[in-house]
């Protein structure tokens, strides 16, 4: 599924549709070059979940930030600075994958260590705005039909 | 009063001993910093596992060196302070456990220090500055403006909505192929460049609040690089220098605008013009410092910046923050938990009561 995200409002609208689908244990991978809109989407998604308004700064230096939302803890990872995949275990990934919903930027840095069951959002520049490709893996294929509806 | 400080929250392992001077300010008896930069350089960034392991490998030795250089035994300390957050949890745990163990073994009070408070109070160690002052904290992971009204008393005026300034420098360095660490690399390249060649945005400039945003600026640099490559092939040295200079000029103008707003608010609320304090790794950038000095002067305020070696992460600032808390009678239990996320505004002010420990003469 390819969606145009011409502006911030479109990003927020997509986040608002995806947020109700998120469950503990979910893995959402955010791919795309520097400046493609990965963190902007993560910010929109976290704030689309019920709970107080959160600032969501880039986790590039902190590597991971957690956001307790009503009924769901979101773990926002940025693996940009990782070189060896094994380093991801130090960030608390195991706990995140069991207890929370994980949003992971630069997931390729984790090598093959992330579970196959995932939703991949691939962001790219499209004129002044962005374009996003949604790639469901495993059960996400079925779950995404809710999104389309 | 003499305090040992331990810092392991990011890419430096550091230990230091400071003592309070008669009157204001303090004295650094030792300040050992082992930068893991060389180990990180091949990776183009700070690598967390390497950081945690290296902290573990080096922290005991650095503490021993700091104590030896200060010429003190543990028994002569008035307390032990360690960073317990915010930061990479693996590294933070190494320093926090080391500090707690030393405190427990030698029967000294332990202070759990917020890394950002270390940066915030450094100018009181180096310059004996009185409260209140306006703090611009700019580093790889942080970008915020705060009114500092006392130990543990911080009011945030604004912060970044997305990327920190240091992060923007690192990412721009990467886009321009300038290497790591990005701050010094961009500053060097910018020195010979034309800051007017590339028109880059000044995000947030003119907004009534004191917030920052650097993500759009990073994207604009990326687009400028792509356009330049399309027009003339791979970037030559000239283009790199001009892009670096244009980026740095944009950052300087944004920092000036935001700091000017904060200075006005500070003056209105606290009835005095600054001083404006700039701290954090990015404060080492001379061109940004000069830009901030201008804006401070225009507001009738002085700009105070710690020496570059105390702008980047170090143990002396942690020891000093611990000392400031101890002399107000505050210490922390040994089961104080490390906190990966710990905003300054969540800190509490120590209850102002007489110190429980006799200050060293």
Interface residues (C-beta under 8 A of the other chain):
Chain A: X33 X34 X35 X39 X40 X43 X55 X57 X58 X60 X61 X62 X63 X64 X65 X66 X80 X81 X82 X83 X84 X86 X87 X90 X91 X92 X125
Chain B: X10 X43 X44 X45 X46 X47 X48 X49 X52 X86 X87 X88 X89 X90 X140 X141 X159 X160 X161 X162 X163 X164 X166 X167 X171 X174 X175 X215 X218 X219 X222 X223 X340 X341
